[in-house]
Amino acid sequence: MTNMNFDRETLRDLADEGNETALDRLADIADAADDLEELSELLDEGCMHAGFLLTRRAVATGDLRSLQRISDAGYDEAGNELDRLLKASAEGKGTEHPTG
């Protein structure tokens, strides 16, 4: 199998024409370059793979605000991870909810 590297311009053209695989590949390239701005832009374009990559980064650093932003941008798993981290934090501190 031949290893082909496509330039960003070609991938962008394909993504603009609706090719989701090209959009995902652009997200992979941005992730490898630590380009969070481009990943965020790709998420805003509807690239759920960018949402996955951003969520993975935010979970690794415990960045709750980023998880909320990613969730608000349409990647639901970020909201699930945010809830999980918040619940784990509450359980770890022994915080009890008032019974009213």
N, C-alpha and C positions, 0 to 999 in steps of 0.2 A: 504494500500500500504506500502510495506517495504522500509525503508530508507537504501539504500546501499551506503557505501563509498568505493570506489575502490582506491587501492594504485597507486601512480604515475607510478611505474614500469609497472603495467598492462595497465594503460592508455597509457603510452609511447609505449608499444609493439603494442597495437591496432592502435595507431596513425601512427606508422611506417609501418603498414600494409595497411594504407590508410583510416582508419576510421576517418572521419571528426568530428563526434560527440565526440570521445575521444580527439581529438586535441582541440576542443572547451572547453571541460571539463578541460584540462590541462591549458588552458588560464584562465579559471575562478579561478582555484586554484592559479595560479601565481598572478592574480589580487588581490585576497583576501590576499595574502602574501606580497603585494606591491613589487613584484619582477619584476621590469621593464626590467631587462636584459633578463629574461626568456620570458616575453611577446614579446620583440623585436625579440628574436630568433624564437619564434613561428610564428610571422609575416613573418620573412624571410623564414620560411618553407611553407608559403602560407596560414596560418590561418587567415582568414578575421575577425574572432571574436576577435582575439588578436588585429587586426588593429582597430576594433571598440572600444575596451577597452582602447587602447592607445590614440586614438583620443579623447575619452570622457575626459580622464585625461588632455590631452594637451589643450583642449578647456577650461576646468575649471581653468587652471592656465595661460591661454593666451600665451602658449609656441609655438610661431610661427615656430621656427626652428624644433621643434619636429614634428609639423604638416607637414612641408615640407618633413622631413625624412620619415614619415609614408606614405605620398602620394607617394614618390619615391619608397618605398618598395612595392607598388601595391594596397594600400587601397585608392581608389579614393575619398571616402567621406572626408578623411583628407584634400585633396586639395580643396574640396568644402568649408569646414569649414575655411580653411586658407583664401580663397578668401572672404568669408563672414566677417571674422574678419578684414581683411585689408580694405574692403569697409566701414565697420561700423566705423573704426578708422578714415578714411579719411572724412567721412560724419560728424562725431562728431567734427572734428577740423575745419570744414568749408573749407577744402582744395579744391581748384578748379584746374582743369586740364588746362594747357595752350592750347590755341586754335590755335597756330602756325600761 
